[in-house]
Amino acid sequence: MTTHAATSASPVSIWDAAHTADARRPRSAQRLLGASDTICSRRAGYILAGAERTNAGDKRAAILGTYIHHGLLEDVRREYTWLVERTVADDVLRGHVDVVQLDAATAARLPKRHRPVQPAEFVTVEDVKTKSSRVWDRVVRFGPTAAEMRQVLLYADLLRTVGFADMPGQRYLHRLGPVDVQRIRFRFVCRDTGEEHIEEFPVDEWLVFQARWWVDRVLEADSPEELRRDHDGPGLSRICDNCPFVDACWPGVAPGRPAQTILVHDDAERAEALDDYVRAHERYRESKRVKALARAMLDDSPEGNYGANHLGWGGQNDREETDVQAMVEAFEDADLVVPLVPDRKAMIEVMRRAGMVVPRRKAAGQKTARTIKVTRARKTP
């Protein structure tokens, strides 16, 4: 039997399918203001104005987060009968609440098949956030951002004033009317390690008022350009890098120049920017001095919890270097011309272009630098 190698075009990327599917999701297609759109005032203004979305951005991390998010919520819905991905809305806002946990009194008003396995002590709105390990320590230390807090408070307020939206699949919930939400909860999940961190707060009436005030200011604006940019712009903020309205928000940028150059119009603004630079540099210099002093003081301290922080040490691994002799042998085996005087840089470039692995070896007696690792104090059994 004769077999023939199959020839075909380059395989498609699975991300093409993922991005296409993501574009069809309600969150990507909606033109109403969603509670999750309150991350930036001007961005919210562009959504309400129906502005064209011209920047696709890099959504891979967000799409992976969506997959994890959906899987976790679907499992808790099946196992615990939690109310997940429920829609709330009024004349201005619309959103999808990740989890609503009902107390016993409210759950008793539902048909038995829809009641939770274990009612909550208080009616609680929960938001599940996936985060990368890059920001995990900040999340554990400082909790939700102002925008994340605003989003969940708006969910709670919609439930307290309107209740669940009247739509197929949740009309039995709509019949409950306004629901007395008492607590909000954030469940953070690290995308890289699976670690879970939970923070819970009572509903604060003043914070709810501030969240609504934020939305009202956006609605009152005659155009998106009247609203402030809440982030530092492309190149300095990932939120801006991936914002669908970044081109409209930062227009007229000269080729090769940072977008932020459009913020300076005259010498007075240049002087103000320079003053900011000098002040920030002085704070940085002082912070660097304090860190260097603290690092030196801790150099012989063992790992462990100390107050609110955990001290760990890294580095001191064997340092690697390019193995020139092994490269020469690889050149000879591949019938490549070996320079009379081995040129490490040029030989590495040749091997990489040829798709060859550059050989490495441990550098005798050399170690990588010792590094300090400071995280939030770990829980002890």
N, C-alpha and C positions, 0 to 999 in steps of 0.2 A: 504494500500500500504506500502510495506517495503522498506526502504532505507538503503543503506550500505555506510559506510564511505569509500571514495576512498583512496587507499594506493598507493604511488608512491615514487620514489627516490627523494632525495633532489632537490628542484627546481634549475634550472640552473641560473647563474648570467647573467643579461642583459649586463654586461660589457664584457662577453666572445664574444657576438655578436658584440659589439661596437669595441673591439680591432681587431677582424677578419676583419670587414669592413674597419677600419682605415688602416690596413696593405695593403689593395688593392688600397688605394687611390694613385694617381700619386705621391704625395709628399713623401709617404712612400716607394714606389717601385722604384723611378727613380734612375739612376746611373750617370746621368749628374750632373754638378754643378748647383744648383739653387741659385738664388739671396738670398733666405732665409737661405741658408747653409753657408753664410759668417759670422756666429756667432763665428766661431773659425777657425783659420788657419789650425791646424792639422786635425780637423774634415773634413774640405774641402778637405785636402790632401787624407784622407782615402776614401772619396767618389770618387774622381778622380781615385784612385788606384783600385777601385772595391773591397775594403776590406770587409771581412765578418762582418755582423752585428750580434753581439752576445748578446747584452743587450736590452731586450724589454723595460725596464724602466716602470715607472708608468705614463701612458698617459691619465689618466682619466680627469685631469684638461684641458689638451690640446684638448681632444675629445669634452668636453663640450664647450670649446671655439670655436671649429670648428662648432658645431651645431648652436651656437648663431651667429657666423660669417656668416654662410651660410644663415640663416633665414633673417638676417638684409639685406644682399646684395640682396637676391632674392626680398624682398619687395621694395627696392629702384629701382631695375631694372624695376619692374612692374609699380610702381607709377610715377617715374621720367624719365624712359627710360635711366638711366645711363648705361654706358658700365661697366659691372662687370665681374670679373674673366676672363680677357683676357690674352692670352698667348703672351709672347715676348721671342725672342731668337736670338742668333747669333751662331758663331762656338764654343763658349766657355760656355756661360751662357744660362739658360732657366728659366723662372719664370712665375708666374701667378699674374697679377696686379689686386688688389682688385677692384679699381675704376679708370676709366679714364674719366674726364669731359672735353669735347671739347668746344672750343670757337665757336662763331657764324660762323666765316669764314670757319673753318675746318668742322663743323657740316653741313654746306650747301653743302659740297661735297658728303655727304652720301645720300642714298635713303631716301625719306621723312619718311618712317615707322621706320627708325633707328635713326632719329634725336632726341636729348634730348628735353624734355618739356621746359626746360630753359637752354640755353647755358651758359657756364661759361665765366667770363671776360677774363681769360687766360686758356690755356690748362693746366690741373692740374692732376697729378698722386696722388692718395690717397691710403693710407694703413690703414686698420681697425685692431686695436689690442685690444683684450680682456685682461683685467688684474684683478687680485684679489684685494680685499680691503686691503690685507696685504701690497701691494706695491703701492696702489693708491696715497697716499700723495707724494711719491717720483716721480711718473709719472707726477702729476699735477705741482710739483715744478720744476722739472728738464727736463721734456719732454722725447723725444726718446733717447735710448742709442746709442752709436756709431755704434753698429752692426745694429740696426734698421734703423738708418740714412743711413748707407752704402747700405742696402738692397733696400730702396726706390730710392736712387740716381742711383743705377744700373738699376732699372726699367726705370727711366726717361731717362737714357743714351741709353738704348736699343731702346726705342721709338724714340729718337732723331737721332740715327744713322742707324737703320734698319727699324723701324716701327713695326706694328703688325705682328706676325708670319703668314706664309701662311699655313693655315690649315682649314679643314671644319668648317663652322659655323662663320668664321670671315674673309673670303676672301674679303668681301666688305671693311673691315677695312685695310687689307693688301694692297689693291689698293691705299690707301692714301699715301703710302710711308712713309718716315721719318716724324715724327710729332714734331712740335716745342714746346716741353714741357717747360713751364715757371715757374711753381710752383709745390711744393710737399706739401702734407697735411697728417697729422697723425690724425686719429679719434680714440681716446682711449675710450673704453667702460668698465665700471666696471662690472664684472660678478656677483657680489653680490648685487649691488644696482641699476644697470642700468644707473648710472651717466655717462654722456658723456663729454669728454674734447677734444678740437680740437686745434692743433698747425699747423701753415702753414708757409712755408719758400719759398723764391725765389730760383731757382736752382742756386747753387754756382759752378762755373766752377772748382775752385780749389778743392772743396770737391768731385766733380765728378772724377777729375784726381786722387785724393787719393784713391777713391773706386776702380778705375780700377787698380791702382798700387798695391793695396792689392791683387786683383785677379791674377795679373801677377806674384807676388812673390810666390803664391801658385803653379801656373803652372810651374814655373822655378825649383821647388824643385825636386830632384831626388827620394826622398821617403818622406812619411808623417812624419817620425821621424825627418827630418831636420827642420820641421816647429814648431813654438812655440805653447805651450799650452796657450790659451788665458783666461783660467779660472783656479780656484784653485784646482780642482780635486774632486773626489767622497768624500762625507761626508762634504765638504765645499761649494760645488756649485751644485745647482739643475740641472743646465745645464749638468754638468758632470755625475751626478747621473742617468740621463735619456738618456745619449748619447749612441747610438748603438755601438760605437767603444771604449767604456771605457776600456774594457779588453785589447785591443791592445795598447791603449794609456798609460796604467798604468800596465805594466807587472811585474811579479816577486815579487809581494808584499807578505811579510811573513804573514801567518795566524794570524789574530787578531791584526795586525798592520795597522796604517793608510797608505793609498796609497802614501802619500807624503813622506814617509820614503825613497822611491827610489830616491828622489832628492838629498840626501846627500850621498857623496861618500868618503869623507876624512875629516880630522880635520879642514882644511881651510874652507870647506863648513859649518861645524858645527859652527865654530866661526862666520861666516857671518850670519847664521840663528840666533845665539844668539844675535848678534848686532841688527838685525832686531827686535827681540823680545823686547830687552831693549828699543829701540827707540819707538816702538809701545806702550809699557807699559807706558812710560813717557807721550806720547801724550794722552793716555787714562786717566791717572791720572789727567792731567791738564784739559781735557775735562769734566771729572766727577766733578772736583772742580767747574768749571765755571757753569755747569748745576745746581749743588746743590745751588750755590749762587743765580742764576737767579730764581730758583724755590722758594727759600725763599723770595726773593724780591716781587714776584708776588702773594704770598699766599692770600692777602686780595683784589686782583684785581677782578672786575666783568668780566664775560664772554663778548667777543666781538672782533671786528677787531681792531688790533693795528699795523699800518704799513702794512707790507707784510704778517702778520700772524694772525690767529684767535686763541684766548685763550678760552679753554673750561675746564670744571671740571667734574670729574666722581667720582665713588666710594661712600663712606659713606652710603652704603646700610646695611640693617640688616644682621648681621653675623649669619650664621647657625651653629648648632652643632648636633651631633648624639643624638637622644632621647632614652636614655638607658631604661627608664621605658616602653616606647612603644615597644622597642625591646623585653623586658621580656614578655610583653603581647603577642606579635607576636609568640614568642617561645612557650608559653603555648597553644595558639590557634592551633599551628602546631604540638603539641605533641612532641616538641623538649626538650631535657634536658636543664634546666636552671641552670647555675653554681650557687653554693651557694654564691659566691662573683662575681657579674657580671663582666665579662672580655670584655670590649667594643671591643677591636681589634679582639678577637677570635670569638665573636658573630657576628660581621660584616662579617667575612670571611665565617662563617657557612651560614648566610643568603644569601650571594652572590652565594655560591656554590649551594644553594637550589633554586636559581632564585627568591628570595624574595626581595622586595624593602626595603632598609634600611631607617627607619623613621628618619626624621630630624625635628628640631624645631628652632625657633629664639632664639639666645643667648641673655639673658636679658641684656639690656644696652650696647650691643657691636655693633660696626659698622665697616664696612670695611674701609681701609685707603682711604683718599682723594687723587685722582690722577689727574694729569695735562694732558690735551690733547691739543697739539699744531698742527694745520694744516695750510694750506695756507689760507690767508684771503678770506672770502666768498664774493661773489658778492652781492651788495646791489641793490635793485630795483631802 
